[in-house]
Amino acid sequence: MLDTLDAAAVRRWCAGGLAALRRHQGEIDDLNVYPVPDGDTGTNLVLTLTSAQQALAMDLATLPDGGPTAHGHALRLMARGALLGARGNSGVILSQILRGLADALAAAPVVRGRQLAAALGEAATAAYSAVAQPVEGTVLTVATAAAMGAGSADSDDLPTVARAAAGAAAGALARTPEQLPALARAGVVDAGGRGLCLLLDALVEVVTGESPRRPAPAPRPVRPPVTAARETGSTDFAYEVQFLLDADADAVARMRQTLAGLGDSLVVVGDGATDAASATWNVHVHVNDVGAAVEAGVEAGRPHRISVTRFADQPPADQPPADRLPAAPVDAVDAHGAAAPSGDGRAAVVAASGAGIAELFAGEGATVVPGNPSTGELLDAIRATAAARVVVLPNDPNTQAVAHAAAREAHTLGVRVSVVPTRSPVQALAALAVRDPQRRFADDVIAMAEAAGACRYAEVCWAGREALTVAGPCRPGDVLALVEGEVHLIGADLADTCTAVVDRMLGGGGELVTLLSGADAPEGLADAVAEHVARHWPFVEVQAYAGGQPHYPLLVGVE
């Protein structure tokens, strides 16, 4: 057994954790609240920790002058590698947990039980700080439970504290279906939380020399679906706008009056700074005119970390997006509130799965990276544009956290990056169509965000497993039509289901339909849907392209 956690133990922990994640990669991928064939939390965690291990392959004997201890240096290498290799929300959260550990332990002369307990607390705090709207029943809950278990051990004995942390995390993981009904309906526990438990068990094995014998969480019984409502405010307003604002109290009072006239659910709170000139305020409001709300902030002071969320794009309150970083917002003015570097060069970086989709984006002048990119891959693409201002379109809810992590890294290099939270390639096409380099960068990003938000999207695929959805039960091989992330239709015939979902979407209005056929789409599918629209919706324009995306034979956008 180890009395302290040294650099060699950190390296063994990383290797052991990666091995455990690889062994359970398929199991974690299958912990998916949807029966669609693209659950990838386990894969993303493996890729993230693989990058951490590669960073640790550096010569740990060479420490920076005046830098941290050897174990602190190892932890920082591990955290930095995880950040640059982070894929998906789960990868970003894991990188923040590792960063919290590294920050807490870097200067500690030795790491015994109480030091580890305090560091796990810092790790949980760092994970929560990365999440716009923390939700319990996710990996965040598991991380907090690990910290509380370690603290409750109240011991300097490292093995005792490590065991307590891992045991508390396992208990919290088993309770996640009680906190999130979507997990209970799917009969699964939180995927990201399961990955964190494996890492903590790997730490116990390194410290004690014994592998904890814990069975995989048993599936829970499926429960009927429930319907969620908007938490606050009326249904008259379509967008939630939030930002931080540096301004004095008088300017904030004027802004408050303006925003009150634009919408509802207005909340403006300050940070309590005694110097009114340097106060920072957190502003939240529901509106229909996003531009007017942001302009009110500009008139009052310096808004930053601006986020725009369209309520129609939000999952029900009881449904966690994968690994849950809740839907990452758009930093419409500046991803970090920093002044833009000199120069007017602009560029767009877009994530795309499918050769046809990539060609469409390239034709719009965007730099394209493959789907499910890492933080480092996005950062490399941003740097390769050589532009001073870059907009990033992730095209997948699970890539938005990675995009924001890349934006933070790019800021340190003097590049101003904004992330438009596109959840589908069809939304990115809508956003790129309104891009105008003659506008101010902030105004251009707002216009792109509004265009993306006004584009409703649907995905059609085959069910990968039996499940109970809000549209009813499905079996493997059934055709599923998901509208903005929620299963709306279950069918037996692909073409019939595709036309039915387009009819349903156009029933709510629309002037333009975009169809992207996937790699597995039968020949003529998009043409058949286009002909159906021409017959039944004669005043609607249709654009059909060969997208080549995996998993989804058809992607649909309605504007």
C-alpha positions as CSV (number, residue, x, y, z in Angstrom):
1,M,0.0,0.0,0.0
2,L,1.1,3.6,-0.7
3,D,1.3,6.2,2.0
4,T,1.5,9.0,-0.5
5,L,0.6,9.6,-4.2
6,D,3.8,10.3,-6.1
7,A,4.5,10.9,-9.8
8,A,5.0,7.2,-10.5
9,A,1.6,6.4,-8.9
10,V,0.0,9.1,-11.0
11,R,1.3,7.5,-14.2
12,R,0.1,4.1,-13.0
13,W,-3.3,5.5,-12.2
14,C,-3.6,7.1,-15.7
15,A,-2.6,3.8,-17.3
16,G,-4.9,1.7,-15.1
17,G,-7.8,4.1,-15.5
18,L,-7.4,4.0,-19.3
19,A,-7.3,0.2,-19.3
20,A,-10.5,0.0,-17.2
21,L,-12.3,2.4,-19.5
22,R,-11.2,0.4,-22.6
23,R,-12.5,-2.8,-21.0
24,H,-15.9,-1.2,-20.3
25,Q,-16.0,1.1,-23.3
26,G,-18.9,-0.8,-25.0
27,E,-20.8,-1.0,-21.7
28,I,-20.6,2.7,-21.2
29,D,-21.5,3.5,-24.8
30,D,-24.6,1.4,-24.3
31,L,-25.7,3.6,-21.3
32,N,-27.7,5.7,-23.6
33,V,-31.1,7.2,-22.8
34,Y,-32.0,7.0,-26.5
35,P,-32.3,3.8,-28.6
36,V,-30.3,5.5,-31.4
37,P,-27.0,4.0,-32.6
38,D,-24.7,6.8,-31.7
39,G,-24.0,6.6,-27.9
40,D,-20.4,7.3,-27.5
41,T,-19.6,8.4,-23.9
42,G,-17.3,5.4,-23.3
43,T,-15.5,6.1,-26.6
44,N,-15.1,9.7,-25.8
45,L,-13.7,9.0,-22.3
46,V,-11.2,6.5,-23.7
47,L,-10.0,9.0,-26.3
48,T,-9.7,11.8,-23.7
49,L,-7.7,9.7,-21.3
50,T,-5.6,8.4,-24.1
51,S,-4.5,12.0,-24.8
52,A,-3.8,12.4,-21.0
53,Q,-1.5,9.3,-21.1
54,Q,0.3,10.6,-24.1
55,A,1.0,13.8,-22.3
56,L,2.4,11.8,-19.4
57,A,4.8,10.1,-21.7
58,M,6.9,13.3,-21.5
59,D,10.0,13.2,-19.3
60,L,8.7,13.8,-15.8
61,A,12.3,14.1,-14.5
62,T,12.5,17.5,-16.2
63,L,10.5,19.9,-14.0
64,P,9.9,23.6,-14.9
65,D,12.1,25.9,-12.8
66,G,10.1,27.1,-9.8
67,G,7.3,24.8,-10.8
68,P,5.2,22.3,-8.9
69,T,6.3,19.1,-7.2
70,A,6.9,16.0,-9.3
71,H,3.5,14.6,-8.6
72,G,1.9,18.0,-9.3
73,H,3.8,18.2,-12.6
74,A,2.5,14.8,-13.5
75,L,-1.1,15.7,-12.6
76,R,-0.9,18.9,-14.7
77,L,0.5,17.1,-17.7
78,M,-2.4,14.6,-17.3
79,A,-5.0,17.4,-17.0
80,R,-3.6,19.3,-19.9
81,G,-3.5,16.3,-22.1
82,A,-7.1,15.4,-21.2
83,L,-8.2,19.0,-22.0
84,L,-6.6,19.0,-25.5
85,G,-7.8,15.5,-26.2
86,A,-11.3,16.0,-24.7
87,R,-14.1,14.7,-26.8
88,G,-17.7,15.2,-26.0
89,N,-19.2,16.6,-22.8
90,S,-18.0,13.7,-20.8
91,G,-14.4,14.3,-21.9
92,V,-14.6,18.0,-21.1
93,I,-16.0,17.3,-17.6
94,L,-13.3,14.7,-17.0
95,S,-10.6,17.2,-18.0
96,Q,-12.0,19.7,-15.5
97,I,-12.0,17.1,-12.7
98,L,-8.3,16.3,-13.4
99,R,-7.5,20.1,-13.5
100,G,-9.1,20.5,-10.1
101,L,-7.0,17.7,-8.7
102,A,-3.9,19.1,-10.3
103,D,-4.5,22.6,-9.0
104,A,-5.1,21.4,-5.5
105,L,-2.2,19.0,-5.3
106,A,0.5,20.8,-7.4
107,A,2.1,22.5,-4.4
108,A,1.4,20.0,-1.7
109,P,4.7,18.5,-0.5
110,V,3.0,15.1,0.0
111,V,-0.4,13.7,-0.9
112,R,-1.9,11.7,1.9
113,G,-5.6,11.1,2.8
114,R,-6.6,14.6,3.8
115,Q,-4.9,16.2,0.9
116,L,-6.6,13.8,-1.5
117,A,-10.0,14.5,0.1
118,A,-9.5,18.3,-0.3
119,A,-8.4,17.8,-3.9
120,L,-11.5,15.8,-4.7
121,G,-13.5,18.6,-3.4
122,E,-11.7,21.0,-5.7
123,A,-12.2,18.6,-8.6
124,A,-16.0,18.5,-8.0
125,T,-16.0,22.3,-7.9
126,A,-14.1,22.6,-11.1
127,A,-16.5,20.2,-12.8
128,Y,-19.5,22.2,-11.7
129,S,-17.9,25.4,-12.9
130,A,-17.7,24.0,-16.4
131,V,-21.4,23.4,-16.6
132,A,-23.8,26.2,-17.5
133,Q,-26.8,24.7,-15.7
134,P,-25.7,21.8,-13.4
135,V,-28.1,19.0,-13.1
136,E,-28.1,16.4,-10.4
137,G,-28.1,12.7,-11.3
138,T,-25.1,13.1,-13.6
139,V,-21.3,12.7,-13.3
140,L,-21.4,16.0,-11.3
141,T,-23.4,14.2,-8.6
142,V,-21.0,11.3,-8.6
143,A,-17.9,13.6,-8.3
144,T,-19.5,15.4,-5.4
145,A,-20.3,12.2,-3.6
146,A,-16.7,11.0,-4.0
147,A,-15.5,14.2,-2.4
148,M,-17.9,14.0,0.4
149,G,-17.1,10.3,1.0
150,A,-13.4,11.1,1.1
151,G,-14.0,14.0,3.5
152,S,-16.1,11.9,5.8
153,A,-13.3,9.4,6.2
154,D,-11.5,12.1,8.2
155,S,-8.1,10.3,7.8
156,D,-4.6,10.9,6.7
157,D,-4.4,7.3,5.6
158,L,-4.4,7.4,1.7
159,P,-5.9,3.9,1.1
160,T,-8.7,4.6,3.5
161,V,-9.7,7.9,1.8
162,A,-9.3,6.4,-1.7
163,R,-11.6,3.5,-0.8
164,A,-14.2,5.9,0.8
165,A,-14.2,8.1,-2.3
166,A,-14.7,5.2,-4.7
167,G,-17.4,3.6,-2.5
168,A,-19.4,6.8,-2.2
169,A,-19.2,7.4,-5.9
170,A,-20.5,3.9,-6.6
171,G,-23.4,4.5,-4.3
172,A,-24.2,7.8,-5.9
173,L,-24.0,6.3,-9.4
174,A,-26.6,3.6,-8.4
175,R,-29.0,6.4,-7.3
176,T,-28.8,8.5,-10.5
177,P,-31.9,6.9,-12.0
178,E,-33.8,8.2,-8.9
179,Q,-32.7,11.7,-9.7
180,L,-33.3,11.7,-13.5
181,P,-36.4,10.0,-14.8
182,A,-35.0,9.7,-18.3
183,L,-32.3,7.4,-16.9
184,A,-35.0,5.4,-15.1
185,R,-37.1,5.1,-18.3
186,A,-34.1,3.8,-20.2
187,G,-33.1,1.5,-17.4
188,V,-29.5,2.8,-17.1
189,V,-27.3,4.8,-14.8
190,D,-25.4,7.9,-15.9
191,A,-22.7,7.1,-18.4
192,G,-20.2,9.7,-17.4
193,G,-20.7,8.8,-13.7
194,R,-19.9,5.2,-14.6
195,G,-16.7,6.2,-16.2
196,L,-15.7,8.3,-13.2
197,C,-16.3,5.3,-10.9
198,L,-14.0,3.2,-13.0
199,L,-11.3,5.8,-12.7
200,L,-11.7,6.0,-8.9
201,D,-11.6,2.2,-8.6
202,A,-8.3,2.4,-10.7
203,L,-6.9,4.8,-8.1
204,V,-7.9,2.5,-5.3
205,E,-6.0,-0.3,-7.1
206,V,-2.9,1.8,-7.5
207,V,-2.9,2.9,-3.8
208,T,-3.9,-0.4,-2.2
209,G,-2.7,-3.0,-4.7
210,E,-6.2,-4.5,-4.6
211,S,-8.9,-4.2,-7.3
212,P,-12.3,-3.3,-5.9
213,R,-14.8,-6.0,-6.8
214,R,-17.9,-4.1,-7.9
215,P,-20.4,-5.5,-10.3
216,A,-21.7,-3.4,-13.2
217,P,-24.8,-1.4,-12.2
218,A,-27.9,-3.5,-12.7
219,P,-30.5,-2.1,-15.2
220,R,-33.5,-0.5,-13.6
221,P,-37.1,-1.2,-14.7
222,V,-38.5,1.0,-17.4
223,R,-41.0,3.6,-16.4
224,P,-43.5,5.5,-18.5
225,P,-42.4,8.7,-20.1
226,V,-43.4,12.0,-18.5
227,T,-43.9,15.5,-20.0
228,A,-41.8,18.4,-18.9
229,A,-42.8,22.1,-18.9
230,R,-40.7,25.2,-19.0
231,E,-39.5,25.9,-15.5
232,T,-40.2,29.7,-15.4
233,G,-41.8,32.4,-17.5
234,S,-44.5,32.4,-20.0
235,T,-44.5,30.6,-23.4
236,D,-44.7,33.9,-25.2
237,F,-40.9,34.2,-25.5
238,A,-38.8,31.9,-27.6
239,Y,-35.2,32.6,-26.4
240,E,-33.3,32.6,-23.2
241,V,-30.5,35.2,-23.1
242,Q,-27.8,35.3,-20.4
243,F,-24.6,37.2,-20.1
244,L,-22.1,38.6,-17.6
245,L,-21.9,42.4,-17.6
246,D,-19.2,44.8,-16.4
247,A,-21.0,48.0,-15.7
248,D,-21.9,50.5,-13.0
249,A,-25.2,50.3,-11.0
250,D,-26.8,53.3,-12.8
251,A,-26.3,51.8,-16.2
252,V,-27.6,48.5,-15.0
253,A,-30.7,50.1,-13.7
254,R,-31.4,51.6,-17.1
255,M,-30.7,48.3,-18.8
256,R,-33.0,46.5,-16.4
257,Q,-35.9,48.8,-17.5
258,T,-35.1,48.1,-21.2
259,L,-35.0,44.3,-20.7
260,A,-38.2,44.4,-18.7
261,G,-40.0,45.8,-21.7
262,L,-38.6,43.1,-24.0
263,G,-39.5,39.9,-22.2
264,D,-40.0,38.1,-18.9
265,S,-38.1,36.1,-16.2
266,L,-35.7,39.0,-15.8
267,V,-33.0,38.4,-13.2
268,V,-30.0,40.7,-12.7
269,V,-27.7,40.0,-9.8
270,G,-24.3,41.6,-9.0
271,D,-21.1,40.1,-7.5
272,G,-21.2,42.3,-4.5
273,A,-18.2,44.4,-5.5
274,T,-17.8,47.5,-3.4
275,D,-16.4,49.5,-6.3
276,A,-19.5,50.1,-8.5
277,A,-17.3,50.9,-11.5
278,S,-15.8,47.4,-11.5
279,A,-18.9,45.4,-10.6
280,T,-19.9,42.3,-12.6
281,W,-23.5,41.4,-13.1
282,N,-25.2,38.2,-14.1
283,V,-28.1,39.0,-16.5
284,H,-30.9,36.5,-17.4
285,V,-34.1,37.2,-19.5
286,H,-36.5,35.5,-21.8
287,V,-37.1,37.4,-25.1
288,N,-38.1,37.1,-28.7
289,D,-35.6,39.8,-29.9
290,V,-32.2,38.5,-29.1
291,G,-30.4,41.4,-30.8
292,A,-32.2,44.0,-28.8
293,A,-31.4,42.2,-25.5
294,V,-27.7,42.0,-26.3
295,E,-27.7,45.6,-27.5
296,A,-29.1,46.7,-24.1
297,G,-26.2,45.1,-22.5
298,V,-23.7,46.8,-24.9
299,E,-25.3,50.2,-24.1
300,A,-24.9,49.5,-20.3
301,G,-21.3,48.3,-20.3
302,R,-19.2,45.3,-21.5
303,P,-21.2,42.1,-21.9
304,H,-19.3,38.8,-22.1
305,R,-20.0,35.1,-21.9
306,I,-23.2,35.7,-23.8
307,S,-25.4,32.7,-24.2
308,V,-28.5,32.3,-26.4
309,T,-30.8,29.3,-26.0
310,R,-33.9,28.6,-28.0
311,F,-36.4,26.8,-25.8
312,A,-37.6,24.6,-28.7
313,D,-34.1,23.1,-28.8
314,Q,-34.0,22.2,-25.1
315,P,-34.7,18.6,-24.0
316,P,-37.4,18.1,-21.4
317,A,-36.2,19.1,-17.9
318,D,-36.0,15.4,-16.8
319,Q,-33.9,14.3,-19.8
320,P,-30.1,14.6,-19.6
321,P,-28.2,15.2,-22.7
322,A,-25.3,12.8,-23.1
323,D,-23.0,13.0,-20.0
324,R,-24.6,16.3,-19.2
325,L,-22.9,19.4,-19.8
326,P,-26.3,21.0,-20.5
327,A,-26.6,22.5,-23.9
328,A,-23.5,24.8,-24.3
329,P,-24.5,28.4,-25.0
330,V,-23.3,30.7,-27.7
331,D,-20.8,33.3,-26.7
332,A,-22.2,35.7,-29.2
333,V,-19.9,38.6,-28.6
334,D,-16.7,37.2,-27.1
335,A,-16.2,33.7,-25.8
336,H,-14.2,35.1,-22.9
337,G,-15.0,38.7,-22.6
338,A,-11.6,39.7,-24.0
339,A,-10.7,42.4,-26.5
340,A,-10.3,41.1,-30.0
341,P,-6.8,41.0,-31.4
342,S,-5.9,43.5,-34.1
343,G,-6.9,42.6,-37.7
344,D,-10.2,42.0,-39.5
345,G,-9.6,38.4,-40.7
346,R,-12.6,36.2,-40.0
347,A,-13.2,32.5,-40.5
348,A,-15.6,29.7,-39.7
349,V,-14.7,26.3,-38.3
350,V,-17.4,23.6,-38.7
351,A,-17.5,20.0,-37.4
352,A,-18.9,17.6,-40.0
353,S,-19.6,13.8,-40.3
354,G,-20.0,12.8,-43.9
355,A,-18.1,13.7,-47.1
356,G,-21.0,15.4,-48.7
357,I,-21.7,17.6,-45.7
358,A,-18.0,18.5,-45.5
359,E,-18.1,19.6,-49.2
360,L,-21.2,21.8,-48.5
361,F,-19.4,23.5,-45.7
362,A,-16.2,23.9,-47.6
363,G,-18.2,25.5,-50.4
364,E,-19.4,28.1,-47.9
365,G,-15.8,29.0,-47.2
366,A,-15.6,27.2,-43.8
367,T,-12.7,25.1,-42.4
368,V,-14.0,21.6,-41.8
369,V,-12.9,19.2,-39.1
370,P,-14.2,15.6,-38.8
371,G,-17.2,14.9,-36.5
372,N,-16.6,14.4,-32.8
373,P,-13.4,16.4,-32.7
374,S,-11.1,16.8,-29.7
375,T,-10.3,20.1,-28.2
376,G,-6.9,20.0,-29.7
377,E,-8.2,19.2,-33.2
378,L,-10.6,22.2,-33.1
379,L,-7.9,24.4,-31.7
380,D,-5.5,23.4,-34.5
381,A,-8.3,24.2,-37.1
382,I,-8.9,27.6,-35.4
383,R,-5.2,28.4,-35.6
384,A,-4.9,27.2,-39.1
385,T,-7.4,29.8,-40.3
386,A,-4.9,32.5,-39.3
387,A,-7.9,34.7,-38.6
388,A,-8.3,37.1,-35.7
389,R,-12.0,36.3,-35.3
390,V,-13.4,32.8,-35.7
391,V,-16.9,31.4,-35.3
392,V,-17.2,27.6,-34.5
393,L,-20.2,25.5,-35.3
394,P,-20.1,22.2,-33.5
395,N,-23.3,20.6,-35.1
396,D,-23.8,18.2,-32.3
397,P,-24.9,18.8,-28.6
398,N,-22.1,16.6,-27.4
399,T,-19.4,18.7,-29.2
400,Q,-20.5,22.0,-27.9
401,A,-18.5,21.7,-24.6
402,V,-15.4,20.8,-26.7
403,A,-15.9,23.8,-28.8
404,H,-16.0,26.1,-25.8
405,A,-12.9,24.5,-24.4
406,A,-11.1,25.1,-27.7
407,A,-12.4,28.7,-27.6
408,R,-10.9,29.3,-24.2
409,E,-7.6,27.9,-25.4
410,A,-7.7,30.1,-28.5
411,H,-8.2,33.1,-26.4
412,T,-4.8,32.6,-24.7
413,L,-3.4,32.8,-28.3
414,G,-5.1,36.1,-29.0
415,V,-7.8,34.7,-31.2
416,R,-11.4,35.9,-30.6
417,V,-13.7,32.8,-30.9
418,S,-17.5,32.6,-30.7
419,V,-19.4,29.3,-30.6
420,V,-22.8,29.1,-32.2
421,P,-24.6,26.1,-30.6
422,T,-25.7,24.3,-33.7
423,R,-27.1,20.9,-32.9
424,S,-27.3,19.6,-36.5
425,P,-25.6,20.3,-39.8
426,V,-28.8,21.8,-41.3
427,Q,-28.6,24.5,-38.6
428,A,-25.0,25.2,-39.5
429,L,-26.0,25.6,-43.2
430,A,-28.7,28.1,-42.1
431,A,-26.2,30.0,-40.0
432,L,-23.5,30.2,-42.8
433,A,-26.1,31.4,-45.3
434,V,-26.6,34.6,-43.4
435,R,-22.9,35.3,-42.6
436,D,-21.9,38.8,-43.7
437,P,-18.3,40.0,-43.3
438,Q,-19.5,43.6,-43.6
439,R,-21.2,43.4,-40.3
440,R,-19.6,43.8,-36.9
441,F,-18.3,40.4,-35.8
442,A,-20.6,40.5,-32.7
443,D,-23.6,41.4,-34.9
444,D,-22.7,38.7,-37.4
445,V,-22.5,36.0,-34.8
446,I,-25.9,37.1,-33.4
447,A,-27.4,36.8,-36.8
448,M,-25.9,33.4,-37.3
449,A,-27.2,32.2,-33.9
450,E,-30.7,33.5,-34.7
451,A,-30.7,31.8,-38.1
452,A,-29.6,28.5,-36.6
453,G,-32.2,28.8,-33.8
454,A,-34.9,29.4,-36.4
455,C,-34.1,26.2,-38.2
456,R,-35.9,23.2,-36.8
457,Y,-34.2,19.9,-37.4
458,A,-35.0,16.2,-37.5
459,E,-33.0,13.0,-37.7
460,V,-34.3,9.6,-39.0
461,C,-32.5,6.4,-38.1
462,W,-33.1,2.8,-37.1
463,A,-33.6,1.8,-33.5
464,G,-30.6,0.0,-32.1
465,R,-32.3,-1.5,-29.1
466,E,-35.7,-2.0,-27.4
467,A,-36.8,1.1,-25.5
468,L,-39.7,3.1,-24.2
469,T,-39.8,6.6,-25.8
470,V,-42.3,9.4,-25.5
471,A,-43.7,8.3,-28.8
472,G,-44.2,4.7,-27.4
473,P,-42.2,1.5,-27.3
474,C,-39.7,0.7,-30.1
475,R,-37.9,-2.5,-31.0
476,P,-34.5,-3.0,-32.8
477,G,-34.9,-2.2,-36.5
478,D,-37.9,0.2,-36.1
479,V,-37.5,3.5,-37.9
480,L,-37.3,6.4,-35.5
481,A,-37.9,10.1,-36.4
482,L,-36.4,12.5,-33.8
483,V,-37.4,16.1,-34.0
484,E,-34.9,18.4,-32.2
485,G,-33.6,15.5,-30.1
486,E,-36.9,13.9,-29.1
487,V,-38.5,10.7,-30.7
488,H,-41.7,11.9,-32.4
489,L,-42.5,9.0,-34.7
490,I,-41.9,5.2,-34.8
491,G,-42.5,3.5,-38.1
492,A,-41.8,0.3,-40.1
493,D,-41.0,1.9,-43.5
494,L,-38.1,4.3,-43.9
495,A,-39.6,6.4,-46.7
496,D,-43.0,6.7,-45.1
497,T,-41.5,7.8,-41.8
498,C,-39.3,10.4,-43.5
499,T,-42.3,11.9,-45.3
500,A,-44.4,11.8,-42.2
501,V,-41.9,13.7,-40.1
502,V,-41.5,16.3,-42.8
503,D,-45.3,16.8,-42.9
504,R,-45.3,17.1,-39.1
505,M,-42.6,19.8,-39.1
506,L,-44.2,21.7,-42.0
507,G,-47.5,21.7,-40.1
508,G,-45.9,24.2,-37.8
509,G,-44.9,26.4,-40.7
510,G,-41.9,26.7,-43.0
511,E,-40.7,28.0,-46.3
512,L,-37.5,26.0,-47.0
513,V,-36.8,22.3,-46.4
514,T,-33.2,21.0,-46.5
515,L,-32.6,17.2,-46.9
516,L,-29.3,15.5,-46.3
517,S,-29.2,11.8,-47.2
518,G,-26.9,9.6,-45.2
519,A,-24.4,7.0,-46.1
520,D,-26.9,4.2,-45.4
521,A,-29.8,5.8,-47.2
522,P,-31.4,3.8,-50.1
523,E,-31.0,5.3,-53.5
524,G,-33.7,7.9,-54.2
525,L,-34.8,8.5,-50.6
526,A,-34.2,12.2,-50.6
527,D,-35.8,12.6,-54.1
528,A,-38.9,10.7,-52.9
529,V,-39.3,13.0,-49.9
530,A,-38.7,16.1,-52.1
531,E,-41.4,14.9,-54.6
532,H,-43.8,14.4,-51.6
533,V,-43.2,18.0,-50.5
534,A,-43.7,19.3,-54.0
535,R,-47.1,17.5,-54.2
536,H,-48.4,18.3,-50.7
537,W,-46.6,21.6,-49.9
538,P,-46.4,23.4,-53.3
539,F,-45.2,26.7,-51.8
540,V,-42.3,25.2,-49.9
541,E,-38.8,25.2,-51.5
542,V,-36.7,22.0,-51.1
543,Q,-33.0,21.6,-51.3
544,A,-31.6,18.0,-51.3
545,Y,-28.0,17.0,-51.0
546,A,-26.0,13.8,-50.5
547,G,-24.6,14.3,-47.0
548,G,-23.0,10.9,-46.5
549,Q,-23.4,11.1,-42.7
550,P,-23.3,7.8,-40.6
551,H,-26.2,6.5,-38.5
552,Y,-28.9,8.8,-40.0
553,P,-30.3,8.0,-43.5
554,L,-31.9,11.4,-43.5
555,L,-31.4,14.7,-41.8
556,V,-34.1,17.3,-42.2
557,G,-34.0,21.1,-41.7
558,V,-37.1,23.4,-41.9
559,E,-36.8,27.2,-42.0
